[in-house]
Amino acid sequence: MNANVQLVKTLLKYTFGLVPIVAGLDKFTNILTDWSHYVSSGLAEMLPFEPGTFMMIVGIIEIVAGILVFSKTRIGANVVSAWLVAIALSLIFSWSYVDVAVRDLVMAIAAFCLAKLSENPLDTKTVNLS
């Protein structure tokens, strides 16, 4: 693998491994932000528990996704990508934090790129984009 491609893959792997873990852990401490604010009022009304509890469940999912990126990068990156799209769609449908939704969609694309870079070279065709 080209050294630049390997560098990009490594940077993306650490980004999408560490960031979900840190964000997931913060769902329990709310040091970075009060995550319950990101739960739409419609969803909050449907929950059988408090939004803070819901965000702790989200935190566990994010921690697992980050660990998965480190252990099974292709699968983990696809999980993180899908998770970010789901978050973005939730924010767009509630029309709240649309700026965060756009950012999450961009990050989902980057996580998808990591998944593609992590595919077994024997299973993929080499494409020269230059």
C-alpha positions as CSV (number, residue, x, y, z in Angstrom):
1,M,0.0,0.0,0.0
2,N,1.2,3.5,-0.9
3,A,2.8,5.2,2.2
4,N,0.4,8.2,1.8
5,V,-2.6,5.9,1.6
6,Q,-1.4,4.1,4.7
7,L,-0.9,7.4,6.6
8,V,-4.5,8.5,5.7
9,K,-5.9,5.1,6.7
10,T,-4.0,5.2,10.1
11,L,-5.2,8.8,10.8
12,L,-8.8,7.9,10.0
13,K,-8.5,4.7,12.1
14,Y,-7.4,6.6,15.2
15,T,-9.9,9.4,14.6
16,F,-12.9,7.1,14.2
17,G,-11.6,4.8,17.0
18,L,-10.9,7.5,19.6
19,V,-13.6,10.1,18.9
20,P,-16.6,7.7,19.4
21,I,-15.0,6.3,22.5
22,V,-14.4,9.8,24.0
23,A,-17.9,11.0,22.9
24,G,-19.4,7.8,24.3
25,L,-17.7,8.2,27.7
26,D,-18.8,11.9,27.8
27,K,-22.4,10.7,27.6
28,F,-21.9,9.7,31.2
29,T,-20.1,12.8,32.4
30,N,-21.4,15.6,30.2
31,I,-18.1,17.4,30.4
32,L,-18.1,18.4,26.7
33,T,-21.8,19.3,26.5
34,D,-25.2,18.3,28.0
35,W,-26.0,15.6,25.5
36,S,-29.6,15.4,26.5
37,H,-30.2,18.6,24.5
38,Y,-29.6,16.7,21.3
39,V,-32.6,14.5,21.9
40,S,-35.6,15.9,20.0
41,S,-38.7,16.7,22.0
42,G,-40.7,14.2,19.9
43,L,-38.2,11.4,20.7
44,A,-38.0,12.4,24.3
45,E,-41.8,12.1,24.7
46,M,-41.7,8.6,23.3
47,L,-38.9,7.3,25.5
48,P,-39.8,5.3,28.6
49,F,-37.0,6.9,30.5
50,E,-35.2,10.2,30.8
51,P,-33.2,11.6,27.8
52,G,-30.0,11.4,29.9
53,T,-30.5,7.6,30.2
54,F,-31.1,7.4,26.5
55,M,-27.8,9.2,25.9
56,M,-26.0,6.8,28.2
57,I,-27.3,3.9,26.0
58,V,-26.1,5.9,23.0
59,G,-22.7,6.3,24.7
60,I,-22.3,2.6,25.2
61,I,-23.0,2.1,21.4
62,E,-20.5,4.7,20.6
63,I,-17.8,3.1,22.8
64,V,-18.4,-0.3,21.2
65,A,-18.2,1.3,17.7
66,G,-14.9,2.9,18.5
67,I,-13.5,-0.3,19.9
68,L,-14.7,-2.1,16.8
69,V,-12.8,0.4,14.6
70,F,-9.6,-0.6,16.4
71,S,-10.3,-4.4,16.3
72,K,-12.1,-4.9,13.0
73,T,-11.6,-1.6,11.2
74,R,-13.7,-2.2,8.1
75,I,-16.7,-3.4,10.0
76,G,-16.3,-0.7,12.7
77,A,-15.9,2.1,10.2
78,N,-19.1,1.0,8.4
79,V,-20.9,1.0,11.8
80,V,-19.6,4.4,12.7
81,S,-20.5,5.7,9.2
82,A,-24.1,4.4,9.5
83,W,-24.4,5.7,13.1
84,L,-23.3,9.2,12.0
85,V,-25.9,9.1,9.1
86,A,-28.6,8.1,11.6
87,I,-27.7,10.9,14.0
88,A,-27.6,13.4,11.1
89,L,-31.0,12.3,9.8
90,S,-32.5,12.5,13.3
91,L,-31.2,16.1,13.7
92,I,-32.4,17.0,10.2
93,F,-35.9,15.6,10.7
94,S,-36.3,17.5,14.0
95,W,-34.7,20.5,12.3
96,S,-32.4,21.1,15.3
97,Y,-28.6,21.4,15.3
98,V,-28.6,21.2,11.4
99,D,-25.0,22.4,11.5
100,V,-24.1,19.4,13.5
101,A,-26.0,17.2,11.1
102,V,-24.0,18.5,8.2
103,R,-20.8,17.9,10.1
104,D,-21.9,14.4,10.9
105,L,-22.7,13.6,7.3
106,V,-19.2,14.7,6.3
107,M,-17.7,12.6,9.0
108,A,-19.8,9.6,7.8
109,I,-18.3,10.0,4.4
110,A,-14.8,9.9,5.9
111,A,-15.6,6.8,8.0
112,F,-17.0,5.2,4.9
113,C,-13.7,6.0,3.1
114,L,-11.8,4.3,6.0
115,A,-14.0,1.2,5.5
116,K,-13.2,1.1,1.8
117,L,-9.4,1.6,2.5
118,S,-9.7,-1.3,5.0
119,E,-11.1,-3.8,2.6
120,N,-9.1,-6.9,1.8
121,P,-6.9,-6.0,-1.1
122,L,-7.6,-9.4,-2.7
123,D,-11.3,-8.6,-2.7
124,T,-11.0,-5.3,-4.5
125,K,-9.8,-4.0,-7.8
126,T,-7.1,-1.4,-7.9
127,V,-8.4,1.9,-9.2
128,N,-6.0,4.5,-10.3
129,L,-7.6,8.0,-9.9
130,S,-4.6,10.0,-11.1
